[in-house]
């Protein structure tokens, strides 16, 4: 996947989750470096897009998820970039905790396994909607600026 503002934001939220969930100092140091690198990449990406260095058509790279929509309904993702970024962070937190269940899948009662898998799928679809929404809004902002 090409790097976009949405994909960089997604990566940053995941690094922050990893920082929150570890006490290992070596990992924390590495994650701090990743966080700083991603912050710089985001700042550079925005500056380059606004300066016209990145072509407008490369500011969005839609996930184009192909899936059966019936029975897999997702929430609408609305709001400005900051609000969608916050929603992306929330969804990634929910994904993290749902994924934790999968690591001990054998301990989940059989009647609840389908619900775990379905929730992971829906959250992942919503995550992609957030990334796409950030990208499209940013693309519109840059286009309107010109």
C-alpha positions as CSV (number, residue, x, y, z in Angstrom):
1,X,0.0,0.0,0.0
2,X,1.3,3.4,-0.9
3,X,1.8,5.7,2.1
4,X,-0.9,8.2,2.6
5,X,-1.8,10.5,5.5
6,X,-4.4,8.0,6.7
7,X,-1.9,5.1,6.6
8,X,0.7,7.1,8.5
9,X,-1.9,8.0,11.1
10,X,-2.9,4.4,11.4
11,X,0.8,3.4,12.0
12,X,1.2,6.1,14.6
13,X,-1.8,4.9,16.6
14,X,-0.5,1.3,16.5
15,X,2.9,2.5,17.8
16,X,1.2,4.3,20.6
17,X,-0.8,1.2,21.5
18,X,2.4,-0.8,21.6
19,X,4.0,1.8,23.9
20,X,1.0,1.6,26.2
21,X,1.1,-2.2,26.4
22,X,4.7,-2.8,27.2
23,X,7.1,-2.0,30.0
24,X,10.2,-3.4,28.2
25,X,12.6,-0.5,28.1
26,X,14.4,-1.8,25.0
27,X,11.1,-2.0,23.1
28,X,10.0,1.3,24.5
29,X,13.2,3.0,23.2
30,X,12.6,1.4,19.7
31,X,9.0,2.5,19.7
32,X,9.9,6.0,20.7
33,X,12.2,6.2,17.7
34,X,9.4,4.8,15.5
35,X,7.0,7.4,16.9
36,X,9.4,10.3,16.2
37,X,10.0,8.9,12.7
38,X,6.3,8.7,12.0
39,X,5.7,12.2,13.3
40,X,8.3,13.5,11.0
41,X,6.9,11.5,8.0
42,X,3.4,12.9,8.7
43,X,4.8,16.5,8.9
44,X,6.9,16.0,5.8
45,X,3.9,14.4,3.9
46,X,1.6,17.2,4.8
47,X,4.2,19.9,3.8
48,X,5.0,18.1,0.6
49,X,1.3,17.7,-0.3
50,X,0.6,21.4,0.3
51,X,3.7,22.4,-1.6
52,X,2.6,20.3,-4.6
53,X,5.5,17.9,-4.4
54,X,3.1,15.0,-4.0
55,X,0.6,14.9,-6.9
56,X,-3.0,15.2,-5.7
57,X,-4.0,11.8,-7.1
58,X,-1.4,10.2,-4.8
59,X,-2.9,11.6,-1.7
60,X,-5.6,8.9,-1.6
61,X,-5.2,5.2,-2.0
62,X,-8.6,3.7,-1.2
63,X,-8.7,0.3,0.4
64,X,-11.4,-0.8,-2.1
65,X,-12.4,-3.7,0.3
66,X,-14.3,-6.4,-1.5
67,X,-16.7,-8.1,0.9
68,X,-20.3,-9.1,1.3
69,X,-22.0,-6.0,2.7
70,X,-25.1,-7.8,3.8
71,X,-24.6,-9.0,7.4
72,X,-21.3,-7.0,7.6
73,X,-22.7,-3.5,8.2
74,X,-20.2,-0.9,9.5
75,X,-20.8,2.4,11.0
76,X,-20.6,5.6,8.9
77,X,-17.3,7.4,9.6
78,X,-17.9,11.1,9.7
79,X,-16.2,14.3,10.9
80,X,-13.2,16.3,10.0
81,X,-9.7,14.8,9.9
82,X,-9.0,15.3,13.6
83,X,-12.3,13.6,14.6
84,X,-11.7,10.7,12.1
85,X,-8.1,10.3,13.4
86,X,-9.5,10.0,17.0
87,X,-12.0,7.4,15.8
88,X,-9.2,5.5,14.0
89,X,-7.3,5.5,17.3
90,X,-10.5,4.2,19.2
91,X,-11.0,1.5,16.5
92,X,-7.4,0.4,16.7
93,X,-7.7,0.1,20.5
94,X,-10.8,-2.0,20.1
95,X,-9.0,-4.1,17.5
96,X,-6.1,-4.6,19.8
97,X,-8.3,-5.9,22.6
98,X,-10.3,-8.1,20.3
99,X,-7.1,-9.6,18.8
100,X,-5.9,-10.4,22.3
101,X,-8.8,-12.9,22.6
102,X,-7.6,-14.6,19.4
103,X,-4.2,-15.4,21.0
104,X,-6.1,-17.7,23.4
105,X,-8.8,-18.7,21.0
106,X,-9.0,-22.2,22.4
107,X,-10.3,-20.7,25.7
108,X,-13.2,-18.9,24.0
109,X,-16.4,-20.9,24.3
110,X,-17.5,-22.3,21.0
111,X,-20.7,-20.3,20.9
112,X,-18.7,-17.1,21.2
113,X,-16.0,-17.7,18.6
114,X,-18.0,-16.5,15.6
115,X,-18.8,-13.3,17.4
116,X,-15.1,-12.6,18.0
117,X,-14.2,-13.3,14.4
118,X,-17.1,-11.1,13.1
119,X,-16.1,-8.2,15.4
120,X,-12.5,-8.4,14.2
121,X,-13.8,-8.3,10.6
122,X,-16.1,-5.3,11.2
123,X,-13.5,-3.4,13.2
124,X,-11.0,-3.9,10.4
125,X,-13.5,-2.6,7.8
126,X,-14.2,0.4,9.9
127,X,-10.4,1.0,10.3
128,X,-10.0,1.1,6.6
129,X,-13.0,3.5,6.3
130,X,-11.2,5.8,8.7
131,X,-7.9,5.7,6.7
132,X,-9.8,6.3,3.5
133,X,-11.8,9.2,5.0
134,X,-8.6,10.9,6.3
135,X,-7.1,10.5,2.8
136,X,-10.1,11.8,0.9
137,X,-10.6,14.8,3.2
138,X,-6.9,15.7,3.0
139,X,-7.0,15.3,-0.8
140,X,-10.0,17.7,-0.9
141,X,-8.3,20.2,1.3
142,X,-5.2,20.2,-0.9
143,X,-7.2,20.5,-4.1
144,X,-9.3,23.4,-2.7
145,X,-6.1,25.2,-1.6
146,X,-4.8,25.2,-5.2
